[in-house]
Amino acid sequence: MADDTNIPIFEMFAYDCSILQFEGWDGPMARFDTVLSKMLGGPLPKTVGDTARHDNWLVIRIAPRRFWLLCDGTSPSVDVDADLGCALPLGEGRARLRLSGRGLKYVLERCVALIGRT
């Protein structure tokens, strides 16, 4: 008889992933930042890797001139002035996963390379 007391507990939930990518052109980047922050209703992350939350939106600076807007639900319709930058929807065919439980490390160690602290 198998002893299931050593089986890690793990939960996973999948959600539609609405991602809208924004990129500002090099010259007018300061104006692009100002316009985009007004459109999204709050300040943008200042450095690469930083995030900012605005209601149901998470804004991530993924490169010096590039942002991702992750949305719960559908992405907003945002018109970007072509002289300042562009917007590109990236959510098609993607899913966002929420992982939790004490067995999370066990599961991830068998699926992906993990580097960092435990």
C-alpha positions in Angstrom: 0.0 0.0 0.0 1.4 3.4 -1.0 2.1 6.0 1.7 0.7 9.3 0.4 1.8 11.4 3.4 5.0 12.2 1.4 3.1 13.5 -1.6 3.6 17.3 -1.9 0.5 19.4 -1.9 0.3 21.6 -4.9 -2.4 23.8 -6.5 -2.4 25.4 -10.0 -4.9 27.8 -11.5 -4.9 28.9 -15.2 -6.2 32.2 -16.4 -6.4 33.9 -19.8 -3.4 36.1 -20.2 -4.1 39.5 -21.6 -0.7 41.2 -22.3 -0.4 44.5 -24.1 3.2 45.5 -24.9 4.1 49.2 -25.2 7.4 50.4 -26.6 8.6 54.0 -26.8 10.9 55.4 -29.4 14.3 56.5 -28.2 14.1 60.2 -28.9 10.6 61.1 -27.4 10.9 58.5 -24.6 10.3 61.1 -21.8 7.1 62.3 -23.5 6.0 58.7 -24.2 6.4 57.9 -20.4 4.3 60.9 -19.5 1.5 60.0 -22.0 1.5 56.3 -21.2 1.3 56.9 -17.4 -1.7 59.2 -17.9 -3.4 56.6 -20.1 -2.8 53.8 -17.6 -3.8 56.0 -14.6 -0.6 56.0 -12.6 3.2 56.1 -12.5 5.2 53.7 -14.6 8.0 51.5 -13.1 11.3 53.3 -13.3 13.8 50.5 -13.8 13.8 47.2 -15.7 12.2 44.5 -13.7 10.1 46.8 -11.5 6.3 46.7 -11.5 3.5 49.0 -10.7 -0.1 48.1 -10.0 -3.1 50.1 -11.3 -6.4 48.7 -10.3 -6.6 45.3 -12.1 -3.5 46.0 -14.2 0.1 45.2 -13.6 2.6 47.2 -15.5 6.1 45.7 -15.8 9.1 47.5 -17.3 10.8 44.6 -19.2 13.4 46.7 -21.1 14.5 50.4 -20.9 11.8 51.5 -23.5 9.4 48.5 -23.2 6.5 47.8 -20.9 4.1 44.9 -20.5 0.6 45.5 -19.2 -0.9 42.4 -17.7 -4.7 42.5 -17.3 -7.3 40.6 -15.3 -9.8 40.2 -18.2 -9.5 41.9 -21.5 -6.8 44.4 -22.4 -7.9 48.0 -22.6 -8.1 49.7 -26.0 -5.2 52.1 -26.0 -4.1 54.3 -28.9 -0.4 55.2 -28.9 0.8 58.1 -31.0 2.9 56.5 -33.7 5.4 59.4 -33.3 6.0 58.4 -29.6 5.9 54.6 -29.8 3.7 51.6 -30.4 1.4 49.0 -28.7 1.2 45.3 -29.5 -1.2 42.7 -28.0 0.7 39.6 -26.9 -1.9 37.6 -25.1 -3.1 35.3 -28.0 -2.6 31.7 -27.1 -1.0 32.4 -23.7 -2.1 31.5 -20.2 -1.1 32.8 -16.9 -0.6 30.3 -14.1 -1.0 30.8 -10.4 1.0 28.2 -8.4 0.8 27.6 -4.7 1.3 25.1 -2.0 4.0 23.6 0.1 4.9 21.2 -2.8 5.6 24.1 -5.2 9.4 23.9 -5.0 9.2 20.1 -5.5 7.1 20.5 -8.7 9.2 23.3 -10.1 12.5 21.6 -9.5 11.3 18.8 -11.8 10.0 21.1 -14.5 12.4 24.1 -14.8 15.9 25.1 -13.7 15.6 27.0 -10.4 18.4 29.4 -9.4 18.3 31.4 -6.2 17.4 31.0 -2.5 15.2 28.4 -1.0 
